Amino acid sequence: MKPLRLAAGAALSLLLSHAYGEQFYQTKTPYAPQQDSASYEAPPSGYRAVYTQLLARHGSRGLSSFKTDLALYNLWQLAAKENALTPLGRALGPDIEQMMQANALLGYGVAGISKPGYGNESMQGVQEHIQLAQRLHARLPELFRDTKTNARIAVVTSGKDRAVDSGYFFAQSLVQQQPSLQPLVDSSTDRFLLYFHKLNAKDDQQVTEASLAYQRWVKSDELQAREAAIHAQPQLKAAAQATLAQLFTPAFIAALDAGQRSASNSGARSYTSADGKFNNTLTGDGKTHIANVTDAALALYELYAAAADLQAELKADFTRYIQPEQARVYAEAEDAVAFYEKGPGSAENGDTNWRMAAPLLNDFFAEADAAAAGKQTRVAKLRFAHAEIVIPFAAALGLQGMSEQLPRAATYSYQSSAWRGAAVAPMAANIQWDLYRNGAGRTLVRMLYNERESDFKPACERAKIAPNSHYYDYQQLKRCYK
């Protein structure tokens, strides 16, 4: 893929800034539809909806594991013992304690979540998928209204709890709107299509070389060196110093930066639900380390971003610990790491980061082929996965602002690239294809990305039914990709 043109990147950056605000949560950004459905382009006269399919990331969640929060809490305890906390810093420890408790009990008492604790969807995440399903049903009422008993609704997940839960709440939302759909829902797991970044011979019947190549890249010296260089940038350290200055004394910050103070996620914590019926005891593995000011600030930024997804479970306000200008620097650094690890990455690295998404793209086209031929056995295929699936899929589609690479000699920044985690893979990120067919058998497809009418790759422009339309002739579009 060609390196990004800066003019296009600057324009898209302004659009994304307007769409996602100035909170800078990166891929932890809570979901919001990016277009009012009332403004969608109407299908051409004579066409009716015959099929829809979706790939969605799971909804807003808590922290994935008991790591960064415990390490930062241990650092805070160390500072407390040394009387090295500012008045604001003294409030941080109890807030981290709240964060750990909220994650340890996350999902308890929520019907549909079988194993409470870290990594689960929050109530915010549950609502994101309930509401996404409501809007899909409202967008295509005739598709579901005309559903026959032999036309199924496939709900396919990666098999991971938060993806399974997303599919469950999405399907239940559809059924709540139209109870007749209940017996038509078929649920299944497909790691090959929806967890392709971690396929292995032990657990998976199909293991692609593309998946193994990607896993080699994630562990490569080149990527580790790239990430180290990103974290060594002077603007990141300056922001970290400014953040920590609000919380710790200058002497403690200097000692941390000199390697004289450090902390890890060692120790155990135990939390019990308010009704006393559920207890979760957690033990840190000691492998997550905070060894300098940048480590500490990025650990706090992780909690800051996670708090945005725990609005129902967490009362603590982490926005008081990080100023917007500092959050922007941390988000840019985390976007840079994600760009090289999961996103388009360096041009010299070829298609390593998204080649593994090819089977999923083929599955989208196979489903669309059946619908175009009038031979589909279902009216919808709804897939639920993770950011690690959505991000390479967007690159494989060649979508503008989401697939452009940078030369190896360049370094990702918000000036050099339009790629943003908040736009490509916020919580509950989704890519939807709606298919319409007329009496003559011609099929059109319209794509929604985070519910915004979106173009396919620029090379497919001629497949549009009109220059400014978002409807594409399906056969022409297929030829463009195949």
N, C-alpha and C positions, 0 to 999 in steps of 0.2 A: 504494500500500500504506500501511497505517496506521503511524504512528510506534510504536515499541516501548513497551510498558508496563513500567515499571521493575521491578515485582514479578516478572514473568515473566523479565525479563533477569537479575535477581539469582539466581533459582533455577537457570536454565540455566548461569549462570557458575559456580556451585558444582559442578554436575554435570560441566562440562567440566574444571574444575580437578582434580577427582578422576580423571577419565578419562585426562587427558593429563599429569598430574604437574605439577611446578613447574620445568621446565627452560626454558620460554618460548622455543621455537624458531619460533613462528608457522607460516607455511606450509612451513617446512623441517622440521617435526616428522616424525620417522620413523614409518612406518605400524605400527599395531597394531590388530587386530580389536577392536571395541568391545563385543562380546558373545560369550559362549561359545555355540557352536551347539547345545550340549546343552540350553540353556534356550529355544530357539526354540519358538514356538507350533506345534503340529502342525496340518497341514491337516485340514479337516473330513472326516469319514468319507465315502467314495465319490468323493473327488477325487484326481486324479493329476496330477503335473507334466507339462505339455505344452510349455513354452517358458521360456527365461530370456534376459534381455538386461542389458547392463552398460555403464556409462560409467565409465572409470577414468582417473585421472591417471597419468602415468608414475611409476616408482618412484624411490626416493632417488637423487639425482644429486650431481655435484660442482658447482662454480661454473659459471655459464653462460658466462662469458667472462673474459679476462685483463685485469681492470680494477681492482677494489677491492683485491685482494691485492697487486698491484704498486705501487699508489699508497701503500698503508700500509707496504709494505716500503721504499719510497723515503723516506717520512717517518722510519721507524726508522733508516735509514742516516744521514739528516741529524742525528738526535739522537745517534747513535753518534759521529759526527765531532766533535760539540760536547761529548762526555762528559756527555750529559744524560740518561742512562739509569739507572734504579734496578737493583738486582740482578735483580728479576723482569723488568724491561724488557729486560735483556740477553738473556734467553732467547727473547724474542718474535721477533726477526729469524730465527733458525734455524727456528723453528716455522712462520713464514710461508713460508720457503724450502721446507720440507717440504710445505706446502699447495700451493704452486705446482707442485712436482714431481709430487705426487699427481694433480693435475688435468691436467697436461700429458701424463701417461702413462695417464690413466684409460681403462680398457677394453682396454688392450693385452694380447693373449694370451687374451682372453675370446671363445670361439666365439659368433658371433652379433652381435658388435660390429665393424663394418667400418672405422670411422674413429676411432681412439683420440684422446683429448684432452678439452678443456673441454666441459662440457655433457652428457657421457655419464652413463649410469646407473652407479652403484657396484655392487659385489657385493651390498651390502645391498639396493639397489633391484631387482636381478635376483631375489634371494630373495623379496622382498615379492610379486612377481607369480607366481613359481613356487608359493609357498605359498597365495596367493589362489586360484589355479586348483585346487590340491589341495582346498581347502575347498569350493569351488563344486562340484566333482565329487562329493565326499563328501556334500554336502547334497542333491544331486539324482541319486543313482545310477541310478534307474530311467529318468530322462530320457535319459541317455547310453547306458545298457545297451540300451534299446529302439530306438536310433537305426538307421534304415534307410539304404541307400545313396543314396536320393533326399532325405534330410534333411540339409542342410548346416550347417556352423558358420562363420558369417561373422566374420572378424577385420578390423576397419576401423580405420585410424589416421589421424592428422593429416598424416602424411608426414614429420614431423620425427624425427630419428634416435632420440631417447630414447623417443618414443611408438611408433615402429616396433619398437624393441628390446623394449619392454614387451609388445607384442602377440606378438612372436616367442617370448619366454620363457614367456608365459602359455600359448600354444597348444602349445608343446613339452611343457609340464608336463601338459596334458590328455592328450596322446598318450602320454606316458610311463606314465600311469596306465591308459590304455586304448588300446593300439596300433591297434585297429580304427578309431579316429577319424582317423588320419593322412590318408587320401584324401578325407576329408569337409571339411577345412579350406580355406576360400577367403579369401585375403588381398587387401586393396585399400586405397586411399587416398581420403579424402573431406575435402578442406579446407573445403568449403562447410559441412559439418556439424560438423567437429572442429577448425577453425582460423578460426572465423567472426569473431574479433576483429581479424584483419588481412587481410581480403579486399581485393583490388585488381584493377583492370581489366586490368593487365598480365599477371598470373599466373593469374587465376581466370575461368572461364567465367560463373559466377554471382556477382554482387556485389550485396549487399542494401543498401538505404538505411540499414537499421538498423546494419549494420557500419560504414558511413561516418559515421553520426551518432555512434556510439561513439568512433570514431577522432578525430573533431573534439572530443569531450568530453575525451579523454586529453590533447590538445594545448591545451585551453582555458586562458585566463587565470584563470578561476574556480578550476579544479582546481589550477593552479600556485600560486595564492595560498593555497588551502586547505592544500596540502602545506607551503608555507613557514611558515604559522602553526603547524602541528603541530610542525615542527622547531624553532620558536622558543619552544616552551613551556618555562617555567622549570624544571620537574621533569626535563625531558630534559637540559638543560644541567647541572643539578646532578649527575645521574647520570653524565654524560660527564666532568665534573671529577673525580668520585670514581674512575671507572675509570682515567683517565689518570694520576691521582696515584700509582697503584701502579706505573706504568711509566716516567714521565718526571719530570724535575726541575721544581720550581715555575716556575723562570725560563723553561724551554722551553715549558711549558703556557701561561704568560702571553704569550710571544711568538707562539705559534700563535693564541691567541685574539685577539691584537691585529692579526693579519694580517701579522706580520713573518716568519712561517714558513709554508710551504705545500709541497705535493707533488702530483704527478700520476702517472698510469700511463705514463710515458715510459720508453723503454729496451727492451732485448731480453734474453731469457733462453733458454737451450737445455738440454734435458734428454734423457738417453738411458736406455733401458730397461736392466735389470740384465744381460740377455743380449747387449746391444750391437747388437741388430738393428733397433731403432726409435729414431728421434731426432725430437724436436719442438722447433723453434725458434719462439719467439713474440715478437712486437713489440707493445708497447703503443701506443695511438693518442694518448695524451696528453690525452684528453678527460675523464677522470675525475679530479676535483680534491678534495683535502682542504685546506680553507681555514680551519677553525676546530676547536674541541674537539669539537663535536657531530658534524661530519663524520668526525673520526678515530674517535670512539667507535662510531658506526654502522658504519663500515668494519670495525672489529674485531668488532662484533656479527655482521656478515654472515659472517665467517670462523668465529666461534663456532658459528653455526647450521649452516653448511655442514659443519663437522667432525662433527656428529652423524650425518650421512649418509654418512660416509667411514670407518666403523669398521674395515673390512678393509684400507684403503689408507693410513691415516694414523695414525702413532703419537703425534703431538703432542697434548697435552691443552690445548685452548683454554678449558676451564672454569676454569682457574686465573687467567685474566685478567679475567673478568667475574663478579661476585658475583650470586647469584640475584635480589636486590632490584634490581640494576641491569638485569639481563636482562629483568625484568618491565617496566621502564620502556621499554626499547628495543622489546620486542615490542608493547607497547601503542601506541607511536608508529607502528610498521610496520603494525600492524593498522588503525590509523586511516587511514593512507594507502591501504591496500588496500581498506578499506571504501568510501571515496569513489571510488577509481579503478576497482575491479573489482566491489565488493560492491553492496549495495542503495543506498547513497549517500543523497543528500538527497531528501526528498519532493517538493520543488519541481522536481527534475530529471526527474520522471516515471519511465518505464521505460527510459530511455536505456541503462542499464548491462546490462539483460538482455533487451531486445526482440530482439536478434540471436540469442538462444537458441531462439526460437520454432520454426524449422525442425527443430532437434534434438528438441524436445519433440514436435513433430508426427511425427517419425520413430519415436519411442518408441511413440506411440499407433498408428501405422500397422502396426508390427510386432505390437503386441498385438491389433489388429483381426484380422489374418490368423490369429493363433493362436486367438483366440476363435471364429473362423468355421471352424476346422479346415482352413484353406487355406494354412498356412505351408509354405514350401519348406525351412525350416531349423528346428533346435531351439534355436539360440542366435545372438545377434548381440552381439559383444564389441567395444566401441569404446575406443580408447586415445588420450588427448589430454593436456590441460594444465590447470593451475590456472585459467587464464583462460577455460577452457570449463566446468569443474566449478562455479566460483563463480557465474556468471550462470545456469547451469542450475538450481542450488539455489534461486536467487531466483525464477526463472520458475516453479518448482514451488510457490512460496509456502510453503516449509518453515519451521516455527517456529524462531526463533533464527537463521535464515539468510537471511531475506528482509525483515525489518522495517527501514524507513527512519527517518531522523531529520529533524526540521525543519532547514531551512538555518541558522536562527539558533542551533541547538545544535551542540555539538562532540562528536564521537565520543570516548568513553572507556570503560573497563571498567565504570564505574558507570552510564553512560547507555545501553549497548547490550550485548546478549548475543552479538553476532556475534564469532566468533573464527576466525582463519585456521587455527589448529591443528585445529579441529573441522570446518570447511567443506572445507578442501583441504589436509590433510597430504599427505605423499608417498604415492603409490598410493591416494589417496582414491577411493572408488568408490560408485556408486549402482546397485543391482541390482533388477530387477523379476522376480519368479518368478510364472508363470501356471499355474493349476490349473484343470482342467475336470472336470465329472462326466458321467455317462451321459446326463443330460437336456440337456447342452449349456451349462449355466451355467458361467461363467468367473469365477474369483477371481484377484486380484493381491495380492501381498505385497511391500513394498519394504524393502530393507536399505540403510542408509546407513553406510558403513564397517563393514558387517556387523552393525550393530545394527538390530533390527526397528524401523521408523520409520513415523510417520504421514505421510500426505499433508497438504495444507493443511487448516487447521481447518474451512473451509467444506464440506469433503467428509466430515465426520464421519458423516452419515447414510448414506453408501455402505458403511460397515462392516457386516459380517454380524452383529456383536454389539458392544455398547458398548466393551468392553475388548479387542476383537480387533484384530490387525494385518492381517487379511484383508478385502479390499474387494470388493464386487460390481463387476466390471469395467465393465459398461454404465452403472451409476450413477456410478462414478468418472469415466468418460469424459464423461458429461453435465455433471458438476460442473466439469470443466476446459474443456469446449467451450462 
